[in-house]
Amino acid sequence: MVDRLFCCRPFTPIFIGICVGVTISLIVTNARIENNCLENISVLRDSFDRSHNIDSIFTEDSKNLQDENTEDLSDYDPRINLAGKPHSAKKEPQTLIRPRYLSTELGIKEKNFVAVLSSIKQIPSLGLAINETLAHHVSRLAFFVEVAGTDKLDVKTLPIVGFKDSQQGLLTLHTLKYLADKLAIGYSYFFLIKDTTYVDGRKLDNLTKHISVTENVYMGLPGAHPTSNPSVCSLDSGILISSSVLLAISPLLETCTEEFAFNSDDEKIGLCIFKALNLTCQSQVQGQTFLTFNLDAHISDVRQLEKAWESQPELSNALTYFHARETAYFFMLNKQTCNVALQNIKYSIREMDASILRLAPDAPGGLQAVTWPVGYSPPSKQDTRFSVLHWKYFNETHVFFDTEHSAVTPLAGPHLQDVEDVIKAAVKTVLKESPELKYLRISSGYKRFDPTRGMDYILDLCFSDPVKGKITVRMEGCRPITHVDTVPMPYVTESSIVHIIVVVREEEEVSAAEKFVASFGKNMMAKSDKSELHLVLFNRNTGNLKALAQTLNAQYKKLGSKISIFSYKFSGSNRSALDFAAVDLMSSKTEPGALFFFCSPFTEIYPDVLNRVRINTISGWQLFSPIPFAEYNPDVSFPGSSKSEALNISTNQGFYDLHETQHTSFYMADYLSARKAFESEQPLVKSDHDLQGDFSSPYETILSMFTRMHQLHILRAVEPHLRIRYHERKCETKRCLQSFLLSQGTRSQLAQFALDRESPAVAG
């Protein structure tokens, strides 16, 4: 009881009740002890009288004392005082607000921020050179300039911060103030350079990785400034400052500027740091050395740079190179530093290979467990026959049995380039070992993609030997997966309204559209899904579509979803052009920010599909084209039986149709941008009058038009909740014909169907 009382927290409401309860129990315990003592006295007195036959041995005073002791004990009963209890907490508990990102809560910072002090005139030349050679090596890079009233900047792709000030020459002060106020808590180190300084990004990253973030860092090349006693860093070679130093000098920046008004920018920074932290410029911190090279002192022309690279070791060891006043210096230095980095990587690989082979005999499995290439993941093991990786046979021009539906496919694009690179590398390796051989041709080749390893190759190369004549050399190659990068994507939500467009072209599509409308009412409208259906009919009988749409609109009027029907006349013969006509006509009835999903009337659609449409379609960034599950011909897959009501995901009922590209989701603004870019090839349809005459389209589908928009990504993925019923079709393109042929059934089903049709003739 004492421990519980001692551990109570008087400022926490839940523990106050426990403390009161403990106090009450102690009072009750004391009262019970006193009552027990009085009862024991009475028992002893009675026993004494009975044993000695004495009426009383107590004096008058003792009787009075007894009377006092045997008075009413109600005064000792516990009394609970509930007035003002339980006590309210003196300090209200604070609600913990969790930040959006874990990195914010854990205090994780980005590594390096590079601030380039530049000018409006130098940004289009030197600024672009710095951005191309350094930006991909650091966390973030930005340019800081002074902007006059009439200055204009044409470069829009670079991050630029401009300062307008009537008093010129304060660019360094404004830059440091901006970094301290807005970015100091997000980055560990800040590197200040001029736009005439080339920085080896790899060495900068390696330097900051080996310095503790708890260190106050003011690092660079100590400059010779006769007016300042402490050593200050030269801004020409670059100044590395930790975030702790930047935050320490932030309150003193304006004072330092006034106090050291006649000093240079280097001295203003250095003297202000010395005043705040008594810290001078350091060229070495925790074993890391800051090395730099003055181009003006040794090289007068960019052509001398390549010749002097091998003769002057300090060139290859430097972190920064200052006084690079031409863009040619930046690109030549970038070439040389990349060559040095490549040689270092090759040397490290050789060292690691030798280390692995040296330690392999003492490791489990010995040398037999060492994979090739050394250090890479071994080939994946196939547990079942379904996980066996397929080897593709190829030669210099074609690949054979690329898929189960193709026998031979010409090599083109990146696939052709891949084969040519592998053959060239294999031939180069053979000729390096045996220069007397002469390459003739490739006899055969095999390639296989392993998700855990990369692309493996087996090549049979024909060579001519001066002694043995024609010989065949088998080579094994590997293109490993080395680095997987995460592509940053814009943030999207699932709250967008999806406008579904269904185009009805033929008479046979009307009944399918009726089923689609009924399915839409059941799966979307009844579940209050944020979606709208637009039926576009071209000179066809509407059937019961309008009556069904009106019934569903009246039934689910309060839930937000609705169905719209638009009818137009069309007299042309190009059916694929109607997809563009439908979207063109809808563009005048919706906002540019509307999200559209183009569907076939033979589709069975479920709410999960629209959620993925909302997530995977990003305005100005990405389109989404789901790959539907297409039904096989029921007469082939289930001959003699009634058509199945439910289309289930099964290898016997259908397949994922890669050739189906009609289903596409996009934002109307992206569509109008694409149509405007290719308006000369296909004019925009503004009314049904534009549909008359020879109306056609050079594109098979809407997706084929978007493939020419290089600024937009296209995401294709299988979608099990998007299913297409089997239907007859009039194909105008090769892709449509391939899709129709594949939808007839599996090989075994087609074989059985052919045997069943031939069996009556055989019996007769």
N, C-alpha and C positions, 0 to 999 in steps of 0.2 A: 504493500500500500504506500509506503514511504517513497519507493522508487517511482511509482506512477505519479505521485504528487510532485516529485522533483522534476520529472520530465515534461510537465505540462507546458504548453505555449500559451501564455495569457493573451496574445494578440491574434490567435486563430480561433474562430468561433466554435468549431467542433470540439476543441480541447477544453474550452471553458466549462462546458457541461460536465465533463469528466472530473475536473478539479472540484466543483461544487459537490458532486456525489461523494468524492473521497472525504471531504471535510465533514459531511453529514455522517458518514459511517464512523468516523473517529469520535464524534460527539455521542453517538448511540453506544459505542463501545465503552466509553467512560461511565455513562449512566448505568449500564449493566454491571460493571465492576463494583460500583458503590452499593447497588441493591443487593448483590450477592454477599457483600461483607456484612450488611445489617441482618440478613437472613441467617447467616452463620452465627452471629452473636445471640440471636433469639434461640436457636437450636441448642447451643451450649448451656444457656441459662436454664432451660427446661430440663435438660438431662442432669444438671447439677442438683436441682431441687428434688428431683425424684430419687436420686441416689443417696442424698443426705437427709431427707425428710425435714428440710428447713423451709419454712414459709418464705423467707426473704433474707437475703444477706446484703441487700443494697441499702445504702443510706438514703436520706431524703434528697441529698444532692445528686446521688447517682440515679435516683428515680426521675428527678427532674431532667437529668441528662438523657435518660432513656426516653422520656416522653418527647424530648426535643428530637432524639434520633429516630423515633418511630412516628414522626409527624407525616403528613401527606407528602408523598414523593412526586407528586405531579409537577413540582417545580423543576424536577430533573428530567422530565420527559423532553425529548428533542423537539425543537420548534424550527420549522423551515421558513426562512424569510425569503419570499419570492419577489419582494419589491425590487424592481429594476433589474431583474435577472431573467434570462441570461444577459450578460454584458455584451453590448455591441462592440464590434472590432474597432479599435482606435484608428486602424489603417485599412482602408478598403483594398481588397485583393485586386491586383492589376491583371487585366486580360492580356494574355500573351498573343501577339499578332505575329504569325509566322510569315517570313518573307516568301516571295514568289519562287526564288531559286535557292537550292541548297548551297551554292557557292557564296551567296550573300550571307546566309546564316553562319556558315563556317569560316567566313572571312577569307575565302580563296580569291586571289587576285590574278589578273593576267600578268605576264612577265615583263615585256618591254614595250614602251611607248616611245616612238621616235618623233621628235618635234623638229621640223626643218624650217629654219629662218630664211625666208626667201622674199621675192618681190614679184610684182605683177608682170614685169617684163621677162623674168627668168623662168616663170612657171611653165610656159609652153615648151621650153627646150630642156633646161637642166632639171626642172621639176618632173617632167615625164621620165627622164633618164633615171632619176633617183627612185621613182615609183616602180619602174619596171625591174630594177636590179635589187631593190631592198624590201619592198612591201611584203613579199611572200615569205620572208624570213622572220619577221617580227609580228607581235600581236596586233599592233596598229601603228599607222603612220599618218601624219597630218602636216600640212603646210601652213605657216603663219606669216601673214603679210600685212603691210600697212596700205590702206586703201584711201586714196584721195577722192574728192567728190566726182571727178570726171573719169576715173579709172573703170574700165570694163574688162572682164575676164571671159574668154571664150571657152576655156577648158571646163567641162562640167563633170568629168569623170573622176576628178581628184578631190579628196577631202581637204578643203581650204577654210581657214579661219581668218577673217579679215578684221582689222582694227582701224576705226576712224578716229583720229586725234589731231587736233589743230597743232599740237607740238610734236614734230617729227623726232625720230631717234629714240622712241620709247618702245620699240618692238619687243626687245628682250624682257622689259618689265611687264608688258601686257601678256606676253606668252607665259611667263612664270606664274603670273596671277591667275591666268585662265587654267593652267594645269593644276595649280594648288586648289582652286575652288571647285573644279568640275571633275577632275580625273585622278586626284591623288589617292583616293581610297580604292580605286579600281585597278591600279597597276603598281608593281613592285619597284620598277626602275624607269627613269626618264632619261633619254639620250638626246641632248641638244646638239644640232649640227647646223652648219651653213649649207646653202645649196651648191657650193663648190667642193663639197667633201664626199668622197666615195667611201662607203662602209661595207665591209665584208660581213654580211648578215649572219653567216654560219659562226664566225668567230665571236660576234657580239652575243649570240644566243648561248654559245659555250661559256663565255666569260661570266654572264649573269647566272648561269646554272650552278657555277662553282663558288658563288659568293652567298653567304647567309643573308636572308632577308632581314635579320635583326641588326645588321651592321649599318651604321651611318656611312654612306658612301658618297664621296665627292672625288671623282676619279677622272683623270685625263693626263694631258701633257703639261707639266709645270712650265708656265711661260715666264719670260724675263720682263718684269714690269718694275722699273726703278722707283716708281712713286708708291708702291705698296710693300710693306714689310713682310706680311705672310705670303706664302707661295699660292698663286692662283692658277687655275687651269685655262689653257688657251681654247677659245671657242672655235678657232679654225680647225683644230684636230678633233673636236667633239668633247662634250662634257657629260659624264655619266653621274646622275644624281639619284639617290634612293628616295622613296616616297616619304620616309621619316625626315630627311633633310629638307625636302620641299615643304612639308607641313610646318617645320620649325621656322623657316624664313618667311613664310607667307605673311604673318602680321608685320614684318619689318620691311617689306619690299618698298613701300612708298617712302618710308623714312630713309632707307638706304639710298634710294634714288636721289633724294634731296641732299643727303650728306655727302654722297660720292658723285655729285652731278658732273664733275669735270673728269671723271675716270672713264676708261673704256668699258664696254659691255662685259668683257672678261673680268675686269677688276670689280665691277659692281656686283656680279654674282659671287666672286670669291670673297670679297670683303664682307658682304652681307652674311655669307655662311660662316665666316670666321667670327663675326660679331654675335651670331646666334648660338653657335655650337663650339666655337674655338677650334674649328676644323680647317686644315689647310689641304691643298691639292695633293692627291696621292696618285702615283703611277703604278703602285703595287698594293693589292688588297687581298689578304688571305691566300697568298701564293699565286694570284693571278696578276699578270702584267699587261699594262696598257701600252701597246706599241703603235706608232704612227709613222707616216712617211710624207715628207715635203716634196711634192713633184717639182716645184719651181727651182729647188736647189740642185736637182740632179738631172731632170729631163726637160728639154725645151720643145720637144715635138712628140706627138703620140706615136710616131713610127719608131722612135727610140725605145719606147716602153717595152715592146716585145723582145728586143735585143738585150736590154739591160736586165730583164727578169731573172735570167740564170746567173748573171755575173754579180748581182747585188742581192745577197740572201735576205737583207732587211725588207726587200720588196714583198717577198712571199710570206714573211712573218708578221707584217703589219695588220692592224685592225682597221685603221682608217688611212685614207690618202687624200690630203687636202691640197687646195689650189688646182683642182680639176675644172678648168674654165670652159671646156668644150664637152659636148655629149660624147664625142669619140673617145675621150678618156674613160668615161664611165663604162662603155661597152667593151673596150679593150681590157680594162681592169676586171670586169665581170668575167670575161673569157678566161683570163689567166687565173683568177681565183677559183673558178669552177674546175679548171684543169688540175690545180693543186688539190682541191677537195676530192676529185675523182681518183687521183693517185693515192691519196690517203685512205679512201674507202677500199680500193683494191688491195692495198697493203694490209689493212685490217682484216679483210676477208681471208687473205692467205695466212695470216697469223692465226685466225680462228680455226681455219681448216687444219692447220698443222697441230694446233692444240687439241682439237677433237680426236684426230687420229692418234696422237700420242697418249691420250688418256683412255681411248676406247678399249684396249686389252684389259684394263682394270674395272671396266664398267659392265653391268649385266648384259649378256649377249655377246660381248667381245666385239671384234671387228665385223662379225657378221651382222650385227645390229646397226652398223653405221649406214645411213641412207645416202643415196646420190640424188641431187647434189648434196655435199656434206653440209649438215646443219639445217636442211630443210625438212619439212614434214614428210613422213613416209606415205606411200600410196594408201588410200583408204581401203579397208577390208570390206568385202561384200558378204553380208550375213545371209542373205537370201537371193534367190534368182531374180527377184524384182529389183534389187539394188545393184545389179551388175552394170558397170560403166561401159558404155558402148564405144568401141574403136571405129573411127571413120577412115575409110580408105580413100586416098587422094593421089593425084599426080600434079603436074605443073599447071593444069588448066581446069580440072574438074574434081569434084568430090562425089563419091559413090555411096549410096545408101545413107544419105545424111539423116533422113527420117524414115519411119516405117512406110510412109506413103510415097517416097520418091526413090528412084533408082539412080539417077545421075543428075547433078546440078552444077552449072558452070560456076567457077570461082570468080568473085567480083568484089570490088570495094575492099574493106578491111580484111576479109577472109583471104583474098588473093595476096594482099600485102603481107599478111601473116605467113603464108606459105613461102613466099619469095624470101622473106627475112630469114626463116629457119633454114632453107636450102643454102642461102648465101653463107650463113654462119657455119653450117656443117662443112661445106666445101672449103672454107677458109681454114678450119681446124685441121682437116685432112692434109691440105697442101702445106700447112705449117710444119707438120711432122714428116711429110714425104713430098718435098718440092718437085721431085722428078715425075710425079703423076700429072695427068691431064684430065680434067673433068669433062665428061661426055653428056650425061643426062641423069635424071632420077628414074630409077626402075619402079619403085613403089614407095608409098608413104602412108603412115597411120598416125592419127592424132586422137587424143582423148582428153576431155576436160574433167579434172578431179576437183570438186569444190574445196577440199581441204588442202590442196597442194598447188594447183594451177593446170596448165596445159602441158601434156606429155606428148612427145613425138618419137616415132621410129622411122628412120629413113634408110632406104637401100639405094646407094649412089653408085653409078657406073663410072669407072676411071679407066684410062689407058696407061698401062705400065710399059716402059721401054723393053723390059725383059719378059714379063709374064703375059703381055698383051692386055686384053680386056679383063678387068677384075671388078668385083662388087664389094663395096665397103658398107657395112651396116653401122649407122650412127644413132645414138639416142640423145634426144634433146629435151629440155624442160624450160618452160617459161613460167616461173613461179609467181604466185600472188605475193607481192612484197609489202605493199602499203595500202590499207583500206582507209579512205577518207570519208568523213561525214559531210554531206552537202547541206549547208544551211537552207532552210525553207521558211517562207513567210508563215505567220501564225494565221490559222483559219479556225472557224467554229462550225458547229452543226445546226445553227439557227437560221440558215439561209432558206428561202423559199425556192423550191425546184420547179421549174416550168418544163413539163414533159411535152414534147412535140411528137405526134404520131401522124404520119402521112398516109392517106388511103388513096391508092392509084387505080387498082383494078376492082372489078365487081367482086372477085373472090375474096378481097381483103375486107369487105364490109362486115361479113359474119365474124371474121377474126377480130375486127375492131370492136364489135359488140361484146365479145368475150373479154377483150382488154378493158373496156369501160366497166363491165361488171366486176372484174377483178380489181380494178382501181378503186371502185366504191367500197369493196369489202376490205381490202388490205391497206388503203391509204385514208380515204375519207372517213371511214368508220372509226379509225384510230387517231383522228385529229392530226395527221401528219401534215407538215407544212409543204404542200405541193399543189400544183395546178396542172390540169390536163388540157392541152390544146389539140383538137382534132382538125386536120387540114384535109379537105376533100377536093379533088380535082375532077369536076365534070362527071360525077358518079352518083348512083342512087344511094341515098343516105340510109335507107332501110329504117330500122328502129333506133338509130343512133340518137337522133334529136329527142325523141320521146324518153329514151332511157337516160340521157343526160339531164333533161329537165326534172325527171323524177328524183335522181340522185342529188341534184342541186337543191331541190326543195327539202329533201330529207335531211341533208347535212349542211343546211344553210348557216347554222350558228357555229359550226366547227371550223370554218375558215377555208376549206378546200372547195374547189369548183371545177366544172368542166365547161370548156368553150368549144364551139364548132364553127369553122370557117369554110365556106364553099367557094371555089374558083373554077373557071373554065380553062381548059387546056386542050389544044388541038395538035400539038407536036407529037413526035415519036420518041424523043430522048427521055426515057423515064428517070434516069439518074439525076437529071437537071431539076427535077421537082423537089428534091431535098433542099437545094439552095433557094429555090423559089419560095418554099414554105417558110424558111428562116428569114429570108429577105422581107417577106410580107409581115412577119411577126415582129420585126425590128422596129417598125413604126408604132406598134401597140404596146411596147414594153420599154422599161428604162435600160440604159446601157449597163447598169450594174446587175441586171437580172441573170440568174444562173439557169441555163437550159440543158436539158438532157434529151437527145434525139433517139427515138426508139422505133422498133418495127411493130406493126400491129399484131404479129404472131408471137409477141413476147409475153411471158409470165413474169411479173415484176413484184418484188416484195420490199417492205420498208428498209431492210438492211442495205439494199442496193443504193437507195437515195442517201443514206448516211455516208456511205463510202464516196458517193458522188460529191457531197458537200466537203468532205475532208480532202479528197485528192484533186479537186479542181480549184486552182488558185488563179485569181485574176492577174493578168499580165505576166504569169509565170509558167503555169502548167495546165495541160488538158488531160482528161481521163477518158480512156477508151476501154471499157471492160470487155473481157472475152467471155461470151455467153456459153452456156451448156446447151448444145443443139440436139434435138431428138432425131433418132434414126427413123427411117421409113417403117411405119408399123407393119406394113404388108410384108416386109423382109424380116424385121426383128421379132415380130409376134404374128406369124401367118396363121390365118384361120381363127383368130381370137378377136374379141372386141377391143377397140382402142382404149388404152389405159386412161383413166380420169386424171391421175396424178403423174407428173413427170418427175421421177426420182433420179438422183445422181447415181448412175450405175453404168458400168461399161457395156452392158447389154442394151441399155435404153438410149444412150447418146454419147456425145464426145464434146470436148471443148474446141470450138471452131475458131482456129487462129485466123482463118480467111474472112471472118465476119468483122467488118470494120464500120458498119452502119451505126452502131451504138456509140455515141460520143457525147461527152458533156463539156460545156464551155461557157464562158461569160459573153454576153452579147457585145460588150466593148471589144473583146479580142476578136470576135467574129467580124465586126464592122471594120476593124483595123486591117484584118486580112483581106476582106472584100475590097477595101479601098486600094490596097497594094496591088491587087490583081484585077482591078476593075476593067482594065483595057482588054483582058482576055475574056471576061464574062461580066457584062454590065449588071448593075444592081437592079433587082425587080422592085418597082415601087407600087405597081397596081397590076390587076389582071390583064390590062391591055398589053403589058410587056410580055405576056406569055403567048401571044398570038404569033403565028408565023413560025419561022425556023428557030425555035428557042432550044439551045443546047448548052452543054457545059463541058469544058476540057478535063474536068476532074471526075473520077469515079464516085467518090464520096466526099463528105465534108472533111473527114480526117485527112484525105490525100491532099487537100488544099492546105491544111495546117502544117503538113510536113515540110512545106516550103518556107514556113515562118521560123527562121533559125533562133529567134529570141524566145520562143516558147518551147518548153519541154512537153513531151508526150509520154504519159504513163499508161502502159498496157498490163493488165493482170487478169487472171482467171477470176470469174465471179460466179460462185455456185448458186446464188440467189437470183441470177438473171438467166432465164431459160427460154428457149425458142422451140415452138412446136414445128414439126415437120410440115412443109408446104411446098407445093409446086411453084416454080418460078421461071420467068423469062429472062435469061441471063444475057447481058450485053457486054460483060467483061470477063476476062480470064479468071479473076479472083472469085467472082460469083459462080462460075462454072465449076471450079475446084471445090468450093464449099458445097455445091449441090451434089456433086459426085461422092464426096466423103460422107454426106448425110444419108446415103442409101443403106448403110449397115456395115458391120464388121466383116472381115474376110470370111470367117467361119459362117456367119449368117448368110452372106452372099453365096457361098459355096453350097450350103444346104438349100437355099432358095433355088439355085440352078438345078440341083439334083432332083428336087421335088417337081420341078416343071418338066424335066426330061424323063422321069420315071414312067408316066403314062405312055409315052412314045415307045420306050424300051419294052414295056409289057405288051403293047400291041404288036 
